[in-house]
Amino acid sequence: MKAVALKRYLPIDNPESLIDVELPRPVPQGRDLLVAVKAIAVNPVDTKVRAPKDKIEDAPRVLGWDAAGVVEAVGPEVTGFKPGDKVFYAGDITRPGSNSEFQLVDERIVGHAPASLSVEEAAALPLTAITAWEALFERLRVPRKSPVGKPASILIIGGAGGVGSIAIQLATKVVGLNVIATASRPESEKWVRELGAQQVINHFGDIPAQLKAIGFENVDHVLILNDTDKHFPAAAQVIAPQGTIATIVENSGPLDVSLLKAKSAGFVWEFMFTRSMFQTPDMAEQGKLLDDIAHLIDQGVIKTTLNKVLSPINAANLRQAHADLEGGRVIGKIVLKDF
Ligand SMILES: NC(=O)c1ccc[n+]([C@@H]2O[C@H](COP(=O)([O-])OP(=O)(O)OC[C@H]3O[C@@H](n4cnc5c(N)ncnc54)[C@H](OP(=O)(O)O)[C@@H]3O)[C@@H](O)[C@H]2O)c1
C-alpha cells in the first residue's frame, strides 16, 4: 500500500522530511478495523512529532492522526462496524498514523461519518472535535443543556485554528454559551464570527483590558488553544470566582497555579490521546462522541471546519501542509484527499 512516512526527523523544507513509501497492508485483529483511508487532515501534533531531532527510524514511520474512509475488513471481536461502513476517527498516537492507504484502528475510538458530508469535509473534524468536546463537556464540565437566564461565558484563546473552529460552534450552537474568541487578523476575525463567536478580541493585545472594554469583568470558563505560557496569567486574571481554565497546549515553563487560589478557580488539561494511550475503561466514549458530532452535522446544528483541500495524498502535498501549519496562521482545517 502507498504511505507517506519519515525515517529521519528533518526541517520541513528538506525533501527527505516526509517521503513516499510502499508498505505491507496490515491485517485486523481483535477489535481493530482495517480502514481504506480516503482523506486525512493535518494537525500540529504531526509537526511536533516530526520536529527535527537526532534519531533515525529502522522502518518508515507513518504519522497522521485524522482520517475519513471506508471499513475494508474487521477483526474477529469487532461488534459495531462492518465492511463498507463510512467512518471518521483520529486514532491512537502510539500506533502508525493515517497517512497510508490502509490503517488499523480500534473500533471504540471510531465514529460513523456524517452522511451529509463529503469525505474531505468529514476528515477535517475528528481530532479537533474530540479535543473540543472533551475540553468543554468533560474537563470544563459545561452543562449539556440550554442555559436558563443569562448564558455563561467562555473565552476561547486561538479561535480560528482547527480546535477553536469547532469549539466555538459547540459552545454557541450546542450549549448556548456566550463566546468571546480571540483572532488577530481580519480574515481570522471574520471566520470566528461566522462560526458563532459573539465577541472577538486580539490574542496579541492585553486580554483583560480588551475584555473589560467589551463589558466583561470576568468569564466563567477559559479555553486556551495556543501558547499556554503566555496566556495562563491573563486567563488567571479574567477567570470568574469558582470558574475553570482548560488548556490543550503543553507549557515550557512553570505555571503559577497559586494565582487561582483566592478564586477557588480550577485548572485542567485536555489531551485527546489520553483515552487510547492508557486504554481507559471509558475509551468507547470517543466513538460515541464522534457519532454525536456526526448527528449534529447531519441535523445542520454545526458545520465542517474544512478550509483547504490538497490532492493527492503524497509526500509533496503533506510537506506543504506541514509547512502551512508551522506558520501558525492556519484558519480552520487543511485536508488531503485520495492516494
Ligand atoms: N491536547 C490536545 O489534545 C490537543 C489537540 C489538538 C491540538 N492541540 C494543540 O493545540 C494547539 C492548537 O491546535 P490547532 O489545531 O487549533 O492549531 P492551528 O489550527 O494551527 O491554529 C492556528 C491558529 O492559531 C492562532 N494563533 C497563532 N498564534 C497565537 C497566539 N499566540 N495565541 C493565540 N492564538 C494564536 C492563529 O490565529 P490568528 O491567525 O488570528 O493569529 C491561527 O488561526 C496546537 O499546539 C496543538 O498541538 C492539542
PDBQT file of the ligand as one rigid body, heavy atoms in Angstrom, charges set to zero:
ROOT
HETATM    1  N1  LIG A 401      -4.167  18.447  23.908  1.00  0.00    +0.000 N 
HETATM    2  C1  LIG A 401      -4.754  18.029  22.795  1.00  0.00    +0.000 C 
HETATM    3  O1  LIG A 401      -5.445  17.006  22.797  1.00  0.00    +0.000 OA
HETATM    4  C2  LIG A 401      -4.622  18.827  21.536  1.00  0.00    +0.000 A 
HETATM    5  C3  LIG A 401      -5.463  18.562  20.455  1.00  0.00    +0.000 A 
HETATM    6  C4  LIG A 401      -5.375  19.368  19.338  1.00  0.00    +0.000 A 
HETATM    7  C5  LIG A 401      -4.441  20.375  19.276  1.00  0.00    +0.000 A 
HETATM    8  N2  LIG A 401      -3.604  20.560  20.325  1.00  0.00    +0.000 N 
HETATM    9  C6  LIG A 401      -2.621  21.668  20.297  1.00  0.00    +0.000 C 
HETATM   10  O2  LIG A 401      -3.384  22.871  20.334  1.00  0.00    +0.000 OA
HETATM   11  C7  LIG A 401      -2.763  23.872  19.562  1.00  0.00    +0.000 C 
HETATM   12  C8  LIG A 401      -3.773  24.404  18.564  1.00  0.00    +0.000 C 
HETATM   13  O3  LIG A 401      -4.126  23.393  17.646  1.00  0.00    +0.000 OA
HETATM   14  P1  LIG A 401      -4.941  23.794  16.335  1.00  0.00    +0.000 P 
HETATM   15  O4  LIG A 401      -5.101  22.576  15.536  1.00  0.00    +0.000 OA
HETATM   16  O5  LIG A 401      -6.136  24.586  16.693  1.00  0.00    +0.000 OA
HETATM   17  O6  LIG A 401      -3.830  24.755  15.651  1.00  0.00    +0.000 OA
HETATM   18  P2  LIG A 401      -3.890  25.652  14.351  1.00  0.00    +0.000 P 
HETATM   19  O7  LIG A 401      -5.071  25.302  13.548  1.00  0.00    +0.000 OA
HETATM   20  O8  LIG A 401      -2.557  25.569  13.711  1.00  0.00    +0.000 OA
HETATM   21  O9  LIG A 401      -4.074  27.121  14.987  1.00  0.00    +0.000 OA
HETATM   22  C9  LIG A 401      -3.843  28.220  14.173  1.00  0.00    +0.000 C 
HETATM   23  C10 LIG A 401      -4.441  29.445  14.809  1.00  0.00    +0.000 C 
HETATM   24  O10 LIG A 401      -3.678  29.828  15.948  1.00  0.00    +0.000 OA
HETATM   25  C11 LIG A 401      -3.870  31.227  16.159  1.00  0.00    +0.000 C 
HETATM   26  N3  LIG A 401      -2.722  31.748  16.902  1.00  0.00    +0.000 N 
HETATM   27  C12 LIG A 401      -1.461  31.937  16.429  1.00  0.00    +0.000 A 
HETATM   28  N4  LIG A 401      -0.674  32.415  17.414  1.00  0.00    +0.000 NA
HETATM   29  C13 LIG A 401      -1.456  32.544  18.534  1.00  0.00    +0.000 A 
HETATM   30  C14 LIG A 401      -1.231  33.002  19.861  1.00  0.00    +0.000 A 
HETATM   31  N5  LIG A 401      -0.032  33.420  20.262  1.00  0.00    +0.000 N 
HETATM   32  N6  LIG A 401      -2.265  32.972  20.725  1.00  0.00    +0.000 NA
HETATM   33  C15 LIG A 401      -3.486  32.545  20.355  1.00  0.00    +0.000 A 
HETATM   34  N7  LIG A 401      -3.759  32.106  19.096  1.00  0.00    +0.000 NA
HETATM   35  C16 LIG A 401      -2.758  32.106  18.200  1.00  0.00    +0.000 A 
HETATM   36  C17 LIG A 401      -3.982  31.806  14.763  1.00  0.00    +0.000 C 
HETATM   37  O11 LIG A 401      -4.961  32.840  14.782  1.00  0.00    +0.000 OA
HETATM   38  P3  LIG A 401      -4.690  34.275  14.082  1.00  0.00    +0.000 P 
HETATM   39  O12 LIG A 401      -4.390  33.967  12.659  1.00  0.00    +0.000 OA
HETATM   40  O13 LIG A 401      -5.948  35.002  14.305  1.00  0.00    +0.000 OA
HETATM   41  O14 LIG A 401      -3.500  34.869  14.824  1.00  0.00    +0.000 OA
HETATM   42  C18 LIG A 401      -4.414  30.632  13.868  1.00  0.00    +0.000 C 
HETATM   43  O15 LIG A 401      -5.698  30.787  13.321  1.00  0.00    +0.000 OA
HETATM   44  C19 LIG A 401      -1.514  23.208  18.971  1.00  0.00    +0.000 C 
HETATM   45  O16 LIG A 401      -0.412  23.492  19.822  1.00  0.00    +0.000 OA
HETATM   46  C20 LIG A 401      -1.820  21.739  19.044  1.00  0.00    +0.000 C 
HETATM   47  O17 LIG A 401      -0.678  20.909  19.097  1.00  0.00    +0.000 OA
HETATM   48  C21 LIG A 401      -3.672  19.825  21.454  1.00  0.00    +0.000 A 
ENDROOT
TORSDOF 0
